[in-house]
Amino acid sequence: MSAATGLDILDTLEVRTDDDLGSIRIVGTGLLGTSIGLGLARAGVRARLHDASPHALLLAHDLGAGDLGSGDRQDDPDLIVVATPPDVTAAVVVAELARYPNATVTDVASVKHSVLRELGEQRADLRRYVGGHPMAGRERSGPLGGRPDLFEGRAWVLCPAGPTDPARVEHVARLARRLGATPRTMTASQHDSAVAVVSHLPQVMASLVAARLNDAGPSVALAGQAVRDVTRVAASDPGLWVQILAANADPVADVLLALRADLDAVVAAIGALRGAGPISSADRAAARIALAGALTAGNAGRARLPGKHGDRPGAYEVVTVLVPDSPGALGVLFTAVARAGVNVEELSLESLPGNARGVLALSVLAPARAALEAVFDTCGWRTLS
Amino acid sequence: MSAATGLDILDTLEVRTDDDLGSIRIVGTGLLGTSIGLGLARAGVRARLHDASPHALLLAHDLGAGDLGSGDRQDDPDLIVVATPPDVTAAVVVAELARYPNATVTDVASVKHSVLRELGEQRADLRRYVGGHPMAGRERSGPLGGRPDLFEGRAWVLCPAGPTDPARVEHVARLARRLGATPRTMTASQHDSAVAVVSHLPQVMASLVAARLNDAGPSVALAGQAVRDVTRVAASDPGLWVQILAANADPVADVLLALRADLDAVVAAIGALRGAGPISSADRAAARIALAGALTAGNAGRARLPGKHGDRPGAYEVVTVLVPDSPGALGVLFTAVARAGVNVEELSLESLPGNARGVLALSVLAPARAALEAVFDTCGWRTLS
């Protein structure tokens, strides 16, 4: 892509560079809208940007996320992405559907049922609306947080309603794929229940754990990695999260009540182990078993999370090897691995500072494990169990 | 350090290489004992290792954590580090104090008051005992998880009791400093209250959030980074954590009850926003304010955490690059990196399913960043911001 100078030229380019997607209008240039524009620009598609805030709009434009329209109005976009804050998403979708009667309109709000309900109440043209939610984000908000690769390897949920035209769903699916994401179709209710567990619950609990640090005085100096990880998302924007939680109140309430029941069991078990009174050995054993049960359930739940990007847990095996203290050792290794035809899916290296040794862990498809171990054997490297 | 062959020589070395610390005996070669041995070895001090498990002992020795004693007995160590599981720590400390009547004895158990109470009951020689707790760990256990830099930049809590000889406290403080940690002195009760908030609470809540994934069905496919971070420590060993939570029941119960009160307020607010019944606009506003309050308290608590390693934030920088879809790409890369003289401290690769591309993140010391970026540039690889 060369830098463009005239709007006429851009209008032409906009239509012709990608006849799969057509011309694209992005409404809302925060983190997600800007990232979509940046990702499209990288793929050779220039979107037209719009935002109620001139500041955010110009910033996204300057960052390379797309072109400015001449005023608010734009000639017949084929695909409109509404990436506004969630509390105005439905109203903006209604307005865009009415203003551009041929366009496919999608959104990126993280709760889908409430948007759909409001569109129904407003008698919007649901045939052209495809609810969407890319499963990607950052604690950082605004255009400056935008990244063209934000969606790569992520799921992008599409929630067609009954009247939705399947060709419109496919249109938005092409957008998701163009940005490196994998479209997944489900109902709005299925989506909302899922995100209550995998996104909204972790957010609430991270905030509640972080809030306990306010009473901790100088104890926070003892903080290690665990509390940092658990509370990372507690840095998120409260205003945005109030909107999300309020819009998804039913599923979130259900999962919070389930967690509270588990918490009550842990509190009872810990309470039984307190120093205050005598406790029978049977009661002590029961309390320890209850605690072990809660922790073991956590092990099992954690193990259900799919591989970092994928859908196939257990398909991969991890081989761990001690990297020798010699210059270029990693280069030798990966050249040998490639020569053996082994495809490394994930890897991590922890170096042992002070020397060049390190512990290298490589994930490979299970059938490739033996070949990889043979490579290490040939190199004379020690595999760890 | 050259590999040593004779125990006589080692005995001599052991005493003479570091007259600050004297000869050191490490009892228990799991994650922490092995890491202490590795860190000391790097600093030129060879410890003598002991473990009830011959397998763990030999593994720690093979990894370079220290020397094997000739049998269980060792001639007059000056400093003994008890790094056993917490439920036997007090008993092992009692035995070591009795067996070696001149040695300073410390431990690394993550709860301090219960150990001290048991030592008092056993009438142990508290003048020579210094309770310790290095604020470092990993979800991985065992010698293979050991790292010489595990304690660098971390706090190492020391909890002298009333009778403890100040010279013994200084002895253990020298050990902590030698391993790169910062000694912090406090009472056992102060320590136990602090870790209830910054360590034990996050562990319990991570487990409870992870446990909710067991009922989530295929929803886990939508998991993003937030739930991964919140639940990372849920992979920890339940057996170890039952011991820790039981040993610290009083402070843990207090902080869990405080969190439950906050959770009840959130549950009430979300409940008020549910779709079931009509709600007045005043009640709706009150519910939203309650949610915003919980989330804002989380922001404030999160902001109280000190920088990542406490002392030296920003020493490392991460360079992220898109690995091209070509055979042997990693081999080419690491050969070029080695040739440029760049030392990679840590790296991680996330592959993008369906093709051989991936996102590679490399941590390097800040001054090496430019050299690394130049390598990528030369290779024609795209660095991500």
HADDOCK unambig.tbl for C-alpha pairs under 7 A between the chains (distance, minus, plus):
assign (segid A and resid 135 and name CA) (segid B and resid 222 and name CA) 6.67 0.50 0.50
assign (segid A and resid 135 and name CA) (segid B and resid 224 and name CA) 6.48 0.50 0.50
assign (segid A and resid 136 and name CA) (segid B and resid 224 and name CA) 6.77 0.50 0.50
assign (segid A and resid 153 and name CA) (segid B and resid 352 and name CA) 5.49 0.50 0.50
assign (segid A and resid 153 and name CA) (segid B and resid 353 and name CA) 6.87 0.50 0.50
assign (segid A and resid 155 and name CA) (segid B and resid 222 and name CA) 6.55 0.50 0.50
assign (segid A and resid 194 and name CA) (segid B and resid 216 and name CA) 6.95 0.50 0.50
assign (segid A and resid 194 and name CA) (segid B and resid 219 and name CA) 4.77 0.50 0.50
assign (segid A and resid 197 and name CA) (segid B and resid 212 and name CA) 6.92 0.50 0.50
assign (segid A and resid 197 and name CA) (segid B and resid 213 and name CA) 6.94 0.50 0.50
assign (segid A and resid 198 and name CA) (segid B and resid 220 and name CA) 6.70 0.50 0.50
assign (segid A and resid 198 and name CA) (segid B and resid 223 and name CA) 5.41 0.50 0.50
assign (segid A and resid 198 and name CA) (segid B and resid 227 and name CA) 5.80 0.50 0.50
assign (segid A and resid 199 and name CA) (segid B and resid 226 and name CA) 6.65 0.50 0.50
assign (segid A and resid 199 and name CA) (segid B and resid 227 and name CA) 6.30 0.50 0.50
assign (segid A and resid 202 and name CA) (segid B and resid 209 and name CA) 6.58 0.50 0.50
assign (segid A and resid 202 and name CA) (segid B and resid 226 and name CA) 6.77 0.50 0.50
assign (segid A and resid 202 and name CA) (segid B and resid 227 and name CA) 5.69 0.50 0.50
assign (segid A and resid 202 and name CA) (segid B and resid 230 and name CA) 6.30 0.50 0.50
assign (segid A and resid 206 and name CA) (segid B and resid 230 and name CA) 6.91 0.50 0.50
assign (segid A and resid 207 and name CA) (segid B and resid 294 and name CA) 6.84 0.50 0.50
assign (segid A and resid 207 and name CA) (segid B and resid 295 and name CA) 5.57 0.50 0.50
assign (segid A and resid 207 and name CA) (segid B and resid 298 and name CA) 4.09 0.50 0.50
assign (segid A and resid 208 and name CA) (segid B and resid 259 and name CA) 6.50 0.50 0.50
assign (segid A and resid 208 and name CA) (segid B and resid 262 and name CA) 6.90 0.50 0.50
assign (segid A and resid 208 and name CA) (segid B and resid 294 and name CA) 6.86 0.50 0.50
assign (segid A and resid 208 and name CA) (segid B and resid 298 and name CA) 6.08 0.50 0.50
assign (segid A and resid 209 and name CA) (segid B and resid 202 and name CA) 6.57 0.50 0.50
assign (segid A and resid 210 and name CA) (segid B and resid 298 and name CA) 4.74 0.50 0.50
assign (segid A and resid 210 and name CA) (segid B and resid 301 and name CA) 4.71 0.50 0.50
assign (segid A and resid 210 and name CA) (segid B and resid 302 and name CA) 5.25 0.50 0.50
assign (segid A and resid 211 and name CA) (segid B and resid 297 and name CA) 4.98 0.50 0.50
assign (segid A and resid 211 and name CA) (segid B and resid 298 and name CA) 4.38 0.50 0.50
assign (segid A and resid 211 and name CA) (segid B and resid 301 and name CA) 4.83 0.50 0.50
assign (segid A and resid 212 and name CA) (segid B and resid 197 and name CA) 6.90 0.50 0.50
assign (segid A and resid 212 and name CA) (segid B and resid 301 and name CA) 6.81 0.50 0.50
assign (segid A and resid 213 and name CA) (segid B and resid 197 and name CA) 6.95 0.50 0.50
assign (segid A and resid 213 and name CA) (segid B and resid 301 and name CA) 4.86 0.50 0.50
assign (segid A and resid 214 and name CA) (segid B and resid 301 and name CA) 4.99 0.50 0.50
assign (segid A and resid 216 and name CA) (segid B and resid 194 and name CA) 6.93 0.50 0.50
assign (segid A and resid 216 and name CA) (segid B and resid 197 and name CA) 6.99 0.50 0.50
assign (segid A and resid 219 and name CA) (segid B and resid 194 and name CA) 4.82 0.50 0.50
assign (segid A and resid 220 and name CA) (segid B and resid 198 and name CA) 6.68 0.50 0.50
assign (segid A and resid 220 and name CA) (segid B and resid 305 and name CA) 5.99 0.50 0.50
assign (segid A and resid 221 and name CA) (segid B and resid 306 and name CA) 6.56 0.50 0.50
assign (segid A and resid 222 and name CA) (segid B and resid 135 and name CA) 6.44 0.50 0.50
assign (segid A and resid 222 and name CA) (segid B and resid 155 and name CA) 6.28 0.50 0.50
assign (segid A and resid 223 and name CA) (segid B and resid 198 and name CA) 5.40 0.50 0.50
assign (segid A and resid 223 and name CA) (segid B and resid 305 and name CA) 6.88 0.50 0.50
assign (segid A and resid 224 and name CA) (segid B and resid 135 and name CA) 6.31 0.50 0.50
assign (segid A and resid 224 and name CA) (segid B and resid 136 and name CA) 6.45 0.50 0.50
assign (segid A and resid 226 and name CA) (segid B and resid 199 and name CA) 6.64 0.50 0.50
assign (segid A and resid 226 and name CA) (segid B and resid 202 and name CA) 6.73 0.50 0.50
assign (segid A and resid 226 and name CA) (segid B and resid 233 and name CA) 6.44 0.50 0.50
assign (segid A and resid 227 and name CA) (segid B and resid 198 and name CA) 5.82 0.50 0.50
assign (segid A and resid 227 and name CA) (segid B and resid 199 and name CA) 6.29 0.50 0.50
assign (segid A and resid 227 and name CA) (segid B and resid 202 and name CA) 5.66 0.50 0.50
assign (segid A and resid 229 and name CA) (segid B and resid 229 and name CA) 5.14 0.50 0.50
assign (segid A and resid 229 and name CA) (segid B and resid 230 and name CA) 5.91 0.50 0.50
assign (segid A and resid 230 and name CA) (segid B and resid 202 and name CA) 6.31 0.50 0.50
assign (segid A and resid 230 and name CA) (segid B and resid 206 and name CA) 6.89 0.50 0.50
assign (segid A and resid 230 and name CA) (segid B and resid 229 and name CA) 5.94 0.50 0.50
assign (segid A and resid 230 and name CA) (segid B and resid 230 and name CA) 4.04 0.50 0.50
assign (segid A and resid 230 and name CA) (segid B and resid 231 and name CA) 6.94 0.50 0.50
assign (segid A and resid 231 and name CA) (segid B and resid 230 and name CA) 6.94 0.50 0.50
assign (segid A and resid 231 and name CA) (segid B and resid 302 and name CA) 6.39 0.50 0.50
assign (segid A and resid 233 and name CA) (segid B and resid 226 and name CA) 6.46 0.50 0.50
assign (segid A and resid 234 and name CA) (segid B and resid 298 and name CA) 5.36 0.50 0.50
assign (segid A and resid 234 and name CA) (segid B and resid 299 and name CA) 5.60 0.50 0.50
assign (segid A and resid 234 and name CA) (segid B and resid 302 and name CA) 6.33 0.50 0.50
assign (segid A and resid 235 and name CA) (segid B and resid 299 and name CA) 4.89 0.50 0.50
assign (segid A and resid 235 and name CA) (segid B and resid 302 and name CA) 6.34 0.50 0.50
assign (segid A and resid 238 and name CA) (segid B and resid 292 and name CA) 5.68 0.50 0.50
assign (segid A and resid 238 and name CA) (segid B and resid 295 and name CA) 5.32 0.50 0.50
assign (segid A and resid 238 and name CA) (segid B and resid 296 and name CA) 6.01 0.50 0.50
assign (segid A and resid 239 and name CA) (segid B and resid 292 and name CA) 6.82 0.50 0.50
assign (segid A and resid 242 and name CA) (segid B and resid 288 and name CA) 6.40 0.50 0.50
assign (segid A and resid 242 and name CA) (segid B and resid 291 and name CA) 6.19 0.50 0.50
assign (segid A and resid 242 and name CA) (segid B and resid 292 and name CA) 6.05 0.50 0.50
assign (segid A and resid 246 and name CA) (segid B and resid 270 and name CA) 6.77 0.50 0.50
assign (segid A and resid 246 and name CA) (segid B and resid 273 and name CA) 6.15 0.50 0.50
assign (segid A and resid 249 and name CA) (segid B and resid 270 and name CA) 5.56 0.50 0.50
assign (segid A and resid 249 and name CA) (segid B and resid 273 and name CA) 5.98 0.50 0.50
assign (segid A and resid 249 and name CA) (segid B and resid 274 and name CA) 5.09 0.50 0.50
assign (segid A and resid 250 and name CA) (segid B and resid 274 and name CA) 5.23 0.50 0.50
assign (segid A and resid 250 and name CA) (segid B and resid 275 and name CA) 6.74 0.50 0.50
assign (segid A and resid 253 and name CA) (segid B and resid 267 and name CA) 6.36 0.50 0.50
assign (segid A and resid 253 and name CA) (segid B and resid 270 and name CA) 6.00 0.50 0.50
assign (segid A and resid 253 and name CA) (segid B and resid 271 and name CA) 6.16 0.50 0.50
assign (segid A and resid 256 and name CA) (segid B and resid 267 and name CA) 6.74 0.50 0.50
assign (segid A and resid 259 and name CA) (segid B and resid 208 and name CA) 6.48 0.50 0.50
assign (segid A and resid 262 and name CA) (segid B and resid 208 and name CA) 6.89 0.50 0.50
assign (segid A and resid 267 and name CA) (segid B and resid 253 and name CA) 6.35 0.50 0.50
assign (segid A and resid 267 and name CA) (segid B and resid 256 and name CA) 6.74 0.50 0.50
assign (segid A and resid 270 and name CA) (segid B and resid 246 and name CA) 6.80 0.50 0.50
assign (segid A and resid 270 and name CA) (segid B and resid 249 and name CA) 5.55 0.50 0.50
assign (segid A and resid 270 and name CA) (segid B and resid 253 and name CA) 5.97 0.50 0.50
assign (segid A and resid 271 and name CA) (segid B and resid 253 and name CA) 6.14 0.50 0.50
assign (segid A and resid 273 and name CA) (segid B and resid 246 and name CA) 6.16 0.50 0.50
assign (segid A and resid 273 and name CA) (segid B and resid 249 and name CA) 5.95 0.50 0.50
assign (segid A and resid 274 and name CA) (segid B and resid 249 and name CA) 5.10 0.50 0.50
assign (segid A and resid 274 and name CA) (segid B and resid 250 and name CA) 5.23 0.50 0.50
assign (segid A and resid 275 and name CA) (segid B and resid 250 and name CA) 6.73 0.50 0.50
assign (segid A and resid 288 and name CA) (segid B and resid 242 and name CA) 6.40 0.50 0.50
assign (segid A and resid 291 and name CA) (segid B and resid 242 and name CA) 6.22 0.50 0.50
assign (segid A and resid 292 and name CA) (segid B and resid 238 and name CA) 5.68 0.50 0.50
assign (segid A and resid 292 and name CA) (segid B and resid 239 and name CA) 6.83 0.50 0.50
assign (segid A and resid 292 and name CA) (segid B and resid 242 and name CA) 6.05 0.50 0.50
assign (segid A and resid 294 and name CA) (segid B and resid 207 and name CA) 6.86 0.50 0.50
assign (segid A and resid 294 and name CA) (segid B and resid 208 and name CA) 6.87 0.50 0.50
assign (segid A and resid 295 and name CA) (segid B and resid 207 and name CA) 5.58 0.50 0.50
assign (segid A and resid 295 and name CA) (segid B and resid 238 and name CA) 5.34 0.50 0.50
assign (segid A and resid 296 and name CA) (segid B and resid 238 and name CA) 6.04 0.50 0.50
assign (segid A and resid 297 and name CA) (segid B and resid 211 and name CA) 4.98 0.50 0.50
assign (segid A and resid 298 and name CA) (segid B and resid 207 and name CA) 4.10 0.50 0.50
assign (segid A and resid 298 and name CA) (segid B and resid 208 and name CA) 6.07 0.50 0.50
assign (segid A and resid 298 and name CA) (segid B and resid 210 and name CA) 4.73 0.50 0.50
assign (segid A and resid 298 and name CA) (segid B and resid 211 and name CA) 4.35 0.50 0.50
assign (segid A and resid 298 and name CA) (segid B and resid 234 and name CA) 5.37 0.50 0.50
assign (segid A and resid 299 and name CA) (segid B and resid 234 and name CA) 5.60 0.50 0.50
assign (segid A and resid 299 and name CA) (segid B and resid 235 and name CA) 4.90 0.50 0.50
assign (segid A and resid 300 and name CA) (segid B and resid 211 and name CA) 7.00 0.50 0.50
assign (segid A and resid 300 and name CA) (segid B and resid 214 and name CA) 6.99 0.50 0.50
assign (segid A and resid 301 and name CA) (segid B and resid 210 and name CA) 4.74 0.50 0.50
assign (segid A and resid 301 and name CA) (segid B and resid 211 and name CA) 4.80 0.50 0.50
assign (segid A and resid 301 and name CA) (segid B and resid 212 and name CA) 6.79 0.50 0.50
assign (segid A and resid 301 and name CA) (segid B and resid 213 and name CA) 4.86 0.50 0.50
assign (segid A and resid 301 and name CA) (segid B and resid 214 and name CA) 4.94 0.50 0.50
assign (segid A and resid 302 and name CA) (segid B and resid 210 and name CA) 5.24 0.50 0.50
assign (segid A and resid 302 and name CA) (segid B and resid 231 and name CA) 6.40 0.50 0.50
assign (segid A and resid 302 and name CA) (segid B and resid 234 and name CA) 6.35 0.50 0.50
assign (segid A and resid 302 and name CA) (segid B and resid 235 and name CA) 6.36 0.50 0.50
assign (segid A and resid 305 and name CA) (segid B and resid 220 and name CA) 5.92 0.50 0.50
assign (segid A and resid 305 and name CA) (segid B and resid 223 and name CA) 6.92 0.50 0.50
assign (segid A and resid 306 and name CA) (segid B and resid 221 and name CA) 6.44 0.50 0.50
assign (segid A and resid 309 and name CA) (segid B and resid 352 and name CA) 6.97 0.50 0.50
assign (segid A and resid 310 and name CA) (segid B and resid 353 and name CA) 6.74 0.50 0.50
assign (segid A and resid 311 and name CA) (segid B and resid 221 and name CA) 6.47 0.50 0.50
assign (segid A and resid 327 and name CA) (segid B and resid 338 and name CA) 6.37 0.50 0.50
assign (segid A and resid 328 and name CA) (segid B and resid 334 and name CA) 6.91 0.50 0.50
assign (segid A and resid 328 and name CA) (segid B and resid 335 and name CA) 5.64 0.50 0.50
assign (segid A and resid 328 and name CA) (segid B and resid 338 and name CA) 4.89 0.50 0.50
assign (segid A and resid 330 and name CA) (segid B and resid 334 and name CA) 5.67 0.50 0.50
assign (segid A and resid 331 and name CA) (segid B and resid 331 and name CA) 4.62 0.50 0.50
assign (segid A and resid 331 and name CA) (segid B and resid 332 and name CA) 6.56 0.50 0.50
assign (segid A and resid 331 and name CA) (segid B and resid 334 and name CA) 4.36 0.50 0.50
assign (segid A and resid 331 and name CA) (segid B and resid 335 and name CA) 4.12 0.50 0.50
assign (segid A and resid 332 and name CA) (segid B and resid 331 and name CA) 6.66 0.50 0.50
assign (segid A and resid 333 and name CA) (segid B and resid 331 and name CA) 6.94 0.50 0.50
assign (segid A and resid 334 and name CA) (segid B and resid 328 and name CA) 6.72 0.50 0.50
assign (segid A and resid 334 and name CA) (segid B and resid 330 and name CA) 5.71 0.50 0.50
assign (segid A and resid 334 and name CA) (segid B and resid 331 and name CA) 4.15 0.50 0.50
assign (segid A and resid 335 and name CA) (segid B and resid 328 and name CA) 5.66 0.50 0.50
assign (segid A and resid 335 and name CA) (segid B and resid 331 and name CA) 4.26 0.50 0.50
assign (segid A and resid 338 and name CA) (segid B and resid 327 and name CA) 6.20 0.50 0.50
assign (segid A and resid 338 and name CA) (segid B and resid 328 and name CA) 4.77 0.50 0.50
assign (segid A and resid 345 and name CA) (segid B and resid 351 and name CA) 5.39 0.50 0.50
assign (segid A and resid 346 and name CA) (segid B and resid 349 and name CA) 5.14 0.50 0.50
assign (segid A and resid 346 and name CA) (segid B and resid 350 and name CA) 5.38 0.50 0.50
assign (segid A and resid 346 and name CA) (segid B and resid 351 and name CA) 5.92 0.50 0.50
assign (segid A and resid 347 and name CA) (segid B and resid 348 and name CA) 5.61 0.50 0.50
assign (segid A and resid 347 and name CA) (segid B and resid 349 and name CA) 5.21 0.50 0.50
assign (segid A and resid 348 and name CA) (segid B and resid 347 and name CA) 5.49 0.50 0.50
assign (segid A and resid 348 and name CA) (segid B and resid 348 and name CA) 4.46 0.50 0.50
assign (segid A and resid 348 and name CA) (segid B and resid 349 and name CA) 6.57 0.50 0.50
assign (segid A and resid 349 and name CA) (segid B and resid 346 and name CA) 5.33 0.50 0.50
assign (segid A and resid 349 and name CA) (segid B and resid 347 and name CA) 5.22 0.50 0.50
assign (segid A and resid 349 and name CA) (segid B and resid 348 and name CA) 6.68 0.50 0.50
assign (segid A and resid 350 and name CA) (segid B and resid 345 and name CA) 6.88 0.50 0.50
assign (segid A and resid 350 and name CA) (segid B and resid 346 and name CA) 5.17 0.50 0.50
assign (segid A and resid 351 and name CA) (segid B and resid 345 and name CA) 5.32 0.50 0.50
assign (segid A and resid 351 and name CA) (segid B and resid 346 and name CA) 5.95 0.50 0.50
assign (segid A and resid 352 and name CA) (segid B and resid 147 and name CA) 6.64 0.50 0.50
assign (segid A and resid 352 and name CA) (segid B and resid 148 and name CA) 6.71 0.50 0.50
assign (segid A and resid 353 and name CA) (segid B and resid 149 and name CA) 6.79 0.50 0.50
